[in-house]
């Protein structure tokens, strides 16, 4: 506590989260909130007229997008299970699950590092269960209730009568920008977060979003007006767990309200242009630095919690 109190300012990205709450509980009183944002220039490009065709969608197709590294805790599985239950009353839809494989020190993680990561995140029982399932699947043994993104995606895509399609992909950045611009709804079902950049990016693209109450997503909804919260529980380890049936219902409700989606997208984009862009946020950091160096003889200490 004494060390934290020695810093002139501690920067937080949330008004209500475990780090800033820790500071308040111990009367450190040097906090300053500077939120996350998105790059306005990236999202100022024209919407591609060919992107929808590239993901087998036409103008009437409802495109759902989520973005996050494939760590197992970004909500991809929960979302694809919800998508399997989704009923858009015959309207064609596409779910884009965009994410890269996790990396350590710039390199693809080794098997040992993956195991260590699983142990730290989910504990011994889950890790052993995951390893056993992986071995059985590689040996072509099919486990009745094995739940993976791939298995659910394959099941949905193989359905002859299905009006749904799942695309699991790691798009180059320029294509991902087009995915944001073309998506009808950005959905975020992550299990653990701090202040998710992807929600600010959805706003910058003018896209409405639906998010579980993870990290400071409730604040982002309040700050931007660009999305809504889907009810979800938090387990004893602090992980947010959304019921697929609940998530499916909320997506259905939003998809049935095009005017609401349009209004959310416009509000989010307006707030993104006003404040939640990196040019504006850089100005807030600059103002802080200028205030701290007014007294040139003072010793300046600054810590940023990112």
N, C-alpha and C positions, 0 to 999 in steps of 0.2 A: 504493500500500500504506500509506504513512504517513497519508494522509487517512482511510482506513477504520479504522485503528487508533485514531484520535482519538474515534470514537464510543463511547459507553458500552455500547451494545448494538446488534447487528445482528440483526434478526429474519428468520428463514427459515421456510419452510413444509415443508421436507423435511430428513431426516437425511442423505440421500445424493443430491445433485444438483450441477450444475456451479457454482452460486453458492456454496454452503456448502463444497464441495470446494476451490474457489479460495481461500476464507478459510483453510481448514485447511492447504493447501499453502504458504501464505505466513505461517503462524504469527500470524494476526491475533487469534485467540482471544477474540473478544467475541461469539460467536454465541449465539443463543437460539432454540430451535425452538418455534414456536407454529403448529399446523397449521390448515388450512382446516376448514370445517364447513358446516352447512346450518341453515336456519331451522326450528326445531321447530314453531313455531306454524303455518307454512304447511302442513305435512304432517300436522297434527293433525285435519284435516277428515275427514268421513266419505267413504268411497269411493262415488262416484256409481253408482247402479244403471242409469243410462242411457248411460254413456260407451261401453261396449262396443258397444251398438247403433249409436252414432254413427260408429264406425269399422268397421261391418259385421262385428262379432265377436259370437259367443255365448259362453256360459260355458265351453265346451270349447276355444275358439280359443286358440292360443298367440300371445300378443302380445309382440313384440320392439320395444324402444324405444331410440333413440339421440338425443342432444341435442347440438347444436353449431352455431355460425355457419357458413353455407355458404361457407367460404373456399376449399374445395378441399383443405384439409389436416386436416379433422376426421374423416376415415375413413368418410364417407357412401358414397363410391363403392366402397371395399373391402367395406363391409358389404352393400350391395345386390348386389354380385357374388357374395358368399358366400351370400346369401339365395337367389339363383338356383340354386345348387347344393344347397341345403338339402333334406334328405329326412327328413321327420317321419312317414313311413310312413302317409300319408293323412290325418294330422291337419291340420285347417284352421289357417292362421296369418296374421297380419298384421304387417307391418314398418312402424313409424312412424319416419320420418326427419324429426325436428323441427329447424328451424333458420331463422334470419333471414339476410337479405342483409347482408354486411359494411358498416359505416358508418365514415366518417371525420369527426370533429368534429361528430357529430350529424346529418350529412347523408349520403345515399346516395353512395357513392364515384363519382367521375367515371370515364370510360373511361381517361383518362390515369393516374389514381391506381391503377386496377386493373392496368394494364400494369406500372406501377412496382412494385406489390406482387408481381406474378408474377415479375418480374425478380429482385427481392430474395430471393424464396422459392425459386424453381425454376431460375433462370438463363435465359440468352438462348435456347438451343435450345428448351426447353419453351415459353417465352413465344411465340416465333414459331409453333411448331406449334399452340399453343392458338388464336392469332389466326386462322391460316389455316383451321383446322377450323371456328371460329365463323362465319367469312365464308361458307364453303361450305355449312354447315348453313342459314344464313339465306337463301341462294340456292336452297334446296331440293335441294342435292346431298347424296346419302346416302353417307357414308363407311363402308365395310364394317366397319372395326374402330374406328370412333369410339366412345369410351367416355365416356358422361356418366351422371349420376344419372337424368336424364329418360329417356334411351334405354333403360337397363336396367329402369327402373320400368315404362315402357310395354310393353316386351317381356314382362315377367312378368305384368302386368295383362291383356294381350291374349290370353294363353294360355287357350284354351277349357277345357282339362282341368285348369287350375291350381287348386290348393287354397290358393294364396298371393295376397296382395294387398299392394301397396306404397302407402303414403300419404306424400307429401312435403308438409309443412305447417309453418307458423309459428303455433303455437297461442298464444292469450292465456294469461297466466300461470295463471289459475285452471283452464283446461282442461289445461294442461301438468301441473299438479299431479295432476290426475285420470289423466293418461296414466302418470305415475310410479306412482300407486297401483294402477292396473289392469294394468300390464305384468307379464308372467310372467318376463321377463328383460331387464335393461338391458345393452346391448352397446356397448362403447366401443373404436373402432378408430383413434383419432386418430394422426396422423403426428408431431405435436410438441405438447408440453404442459409445464407446470411441476407444479402440484398441482391436478388437475381437480376443480372444485366438483361437477360432475355425479355423480361417484361417491359423494360425501358425501350428495347429494340422493337418490340411489337408496337409500342406507342409511336415510335419514330416512323414506322412504316404505315401508320394510320390504320393498324389492325386492332380489333377488339380482342381482349384476352379473358380467359377463365383460369383462375389459379386456386390451388388449395392454400390454406392459411399456413404457409411455410415461410421461415425467415421473417422479413418485414413486408411480406406481400400485401398484408392488410393496409399498411401505410402507403404502399405504392398505388393501391386502388384509390385511397383517399387523396393522395397528392395529384395523381394524373387524371382520375375520373375515366380511365380508359378500359376498365375491366371490372369483373365481379369475382367474388369469392365462392368457391364450392366447399361446402362443409366437409370436414375430415377430422379424424381423431389423432391424438398424439400419444404414442406408447410410452412405456416407462423409461426407455432409452432416449426419448426426445425426438423420435422419428415420426413424421407426419404420415398417416396411412389413410388413404381415401378408399372407400368402398367403390368398386367398379360400377355397381348398379346406381349409386348416388351420382357418380361422375357422368354416367351415360344420360341420366335423367336431366342433369343440368345442361349438358350439351344440346340435348333435344329441345329444351326450353329456349335456349339462346338461338338455335338454328331456326326456330319457328317465329322469331321476332327480328326480321331484317332491319326494321327501323331502329330498334334498340342497338343492334350491332353497328349500324351506320353511325348513330349518335356517339356510342362509346369510342369508335375509331376516330371520329373527328375530335372529340374531347381530348383523347390521349395524345393525338398528334399536335393539337394546339398547345398543350402543356409541355410537350417535348420541345417544341420550338421556343416557348417562353423561358423555360428553365432547365428542363432535364435533357440537356445536350452538353457535350464536352466543352464547347466554347464558353458557355455560361458557367459551368462548374469550374473551369480553369480560372475564370474571373473571381470566383469565390475563394479559391486557393490563393490567388494573387493578392486579394484584399487582406487575407489573413497574414500572409508574409509581410506585406507593407505595414500592417499594424504592429507586428512583432519586432520589426526593425526600426521603429520610430526612435527608440532610445538606442543609439548605435553602440553605446558602451555596455548595454545589458547583454548578459549571456543568454543566448537563445537555445532553447531545447524544444524539439518538436517530435512528436510521435504520431504516426498515422496507422490506425487499425484498419486494415483492408481485408 
